Amino acid sequence: MSQLIKVMLTDDHAVVRSGLCRLLEQNSDIKVIAEAESGEQAYQTYPENRPDVLVMDMSMPGMGGLEALRRILHRWPDARVIMFSMHENATYAIQSLTAGAMGYVAKSGNAEDLVKAVKEVASGKSFLSADMAQKVALQSLTGDDNPTQRLTSREFEVFRLLAEGKLVEEIAGRLNIGQKTVANYQTSLKQKLDIHSPVELVRLAMKYGVITEQ
């Protein structure tokens, strides 16, 4: 009998969580032991659940998956996290893996990808679905210098929220940091990305698929 893999699901949609739960538990060696509906809740309840694998949606209201990933790994460096995202582009995958996620699975991909990812990550390996791996490889091969890849996970989150039109106060509240800190990130983003206006910031975010056309 193989060892049971304990999974925690984090997604702000109950329907998605119940679908994932059914999908994963079709495998007798996977058990969903906990669910969270936000990054904040995942961070707060992680220590009492201590799952073998945490499957986390990337785009949730509030803190968001990338910031929750950063905080969880800061407190529990051995956490094994798979980012489960509606974003199919390499930028998000690279940001997730750089921030310490062990797997990245696109929601639009093959349902079996997530099951495979959970098993691989539980055994200590990292996982990227074949099409995501191809996109990541192509992006690094074509020498398409994507400046968003030079951002830290915190800078990337601030960049994404600014591109979505969020105000400094709102970003500060979401990421639980001071408004002055957000303003400092804004300044460093302008320098790192060589942008001089909000319009340029949005254009850059759209060019690299960080946001889609509004």
N, C-alpha and C positions, 0 to 999 in steps of 0.2 A: 504493500500500500504506500503510494507516494505521499509525502508530507503535504498537509493542507496549507494552501496559500491564503493568508488572511488579507482581504482587500478593503480599503476605505475609498468611497466614491465622493467626489466633491463636484457638484454642478448646481447651478441656480434653478434648473428646471426639474421638478419632481418626475415628470414623464420620462425625461432622459435618464434620470437615475434608475427608475424602475426598469426601463428597457435594458440598461447596462447590467443591472443586477441579474435579470433573467438570462441575458446572453452569457455572462461569466459563470453563473451557477449551473449552466448546462454541463459544465465540466466538474466532475465529482471532486477534483482536487483544488477547486477554488471556492472560497466562501466570502461573501460580502459581510463584514462584521460591523461596519459603521457607514453613515452617510453624513455629508455636510452640505449646506446650501450656499456657502460663501467661503471666500479665502479666510476671513476672520474666524469663522466657525471651525474650519479645518485646522487652523493654527491653534485655537484654544483646546480642541478636543483630541488633537493628535497624541499627546502624551498618555491619555487614559486608554486610547485604543491601540496604540503602537502596532499598526498594520505592517505586514511584510511589504506591501506595495500600496502607495497612495496614487489613485487616478484622479487627476485634477483638470477641470475645464480651465482654459486659459483666459477667456473673456467673461468675467462675471462683474456685476455691479459691485461697488465698494472697492476693496483692496485689489481684487483681480488675482489671477492665478500666478503670474510671474512674481509679484511681490510676496504672495503667500509662500511660494517655493523658496524665495530668498530667505524669508524669516524662519521657515521650518528648518532649512538646512543650516542656518546659523545656530539654531538651538540644538538640533539633532542631526549632526553631520552624516550619520549613517542612514538617514531616511532615503528610501527608494521611491522616486516620484516619476510618474508618467504624465506628461502633459497631453491632454486630449483636446484638440482644438479644431475650430471651424476654419482656421487659416491654413491654406494649403501651400503657402509660399515658404521658400527656404529661410527668409528673414526670421520668421517666428520660431522655426525649428532650431536655427543656429543660436538665437537668443536663449531659448529654453535649455539647450544642451550646455551652452556656455555658463548659464546660471546654475547648472548642476543637476538638471533633470537627467534621468537615465533612459528615458524613452520619449518619443514624440509620435503621436498618432493623429492623423487628420480624421475628423468626424465623417467626412464624405468617403473615406476609404472602405476597404473590405472589412466586414464585421469581425472576421477571424483575426485581423491585424491586432485588435485590442487583446484578444485572448492570448495570442502569441507573445505580445509585448509583456503582459502580466507574468507569463511563465519565464520568459527570458530575464526580465528585470529581477524577479524573485530569486533567480539563480545567480544574480550578480553581474549579468551581462547587460549591455545597453541595447536599445532597439530603435530602429527607424524603419518604417515600412519601405518596401522597394522603391515606390515612386517618390517618396520624400527623400530617400537616400540619393536617388538620381538627381533630384532638383538641387540638393545641397552640393553634390559633387559638381554638377554643371555650373552652379554659381561660382564655385571656387576655381573651376577650370577656365571659364571664359574670361577670367581676370576682370569681370565686371565689378569694379571697386564700389561695393555697397557701403557707404559711410555709416549706415545705421549699425553695422556689425561691430564698429569700434566702440559703441556705447556700452556702458555697464548695464546690468539689468534694471537698476534704479533709474538711470538716465533714459533708458528705453521706455520705461513706463511713463515717465514725465513727458517724453517726446510724444508718445502715443496719445496721452490724454490731452495735451496741448493741440495736437493735430485734430482731435475729435471736437475741439472747440471748448474744452473745459476751462474754467477760470482758475486763477492761482489759488483762491480760497478753497475751491472745490477739490483741487488736486492735493492740497495740503491736508484736507480732511480725510480724503480717501487713503492717502499713504501714511497718515498719522505723523506728518512732519510739519515744521513751521513754514509759514508763508515765505519768510526770508530764505529758507533753504530751497524752496521751490524756485524763487527768483534767481538764486545762485545757479541752480541747475539750468534755468533758462539761458543764463549768460554762457555757461560752459557748452550748452548745446549749440548756441549760435557760433561759437568758435570752432567746435569740433566738426560741425556740419557745414560751416561756411554759409550760413543763412543770415539774412538781414531783416526779414519781415515775416509776420505770421503767414502771409500768402505763400512765401517761399517754403516755409515749414510744411504747410499742407501739401504743396506740390511734391516735395521730396517724399513725404509720407505716402502719397498716392503712387508715386513712381516705383517705390519698393514694396508696395502692397501692404504697408503697415495699416493703412485705412483704405476702404474702398470708396468710390465716389459717393458723395452724400446724396 
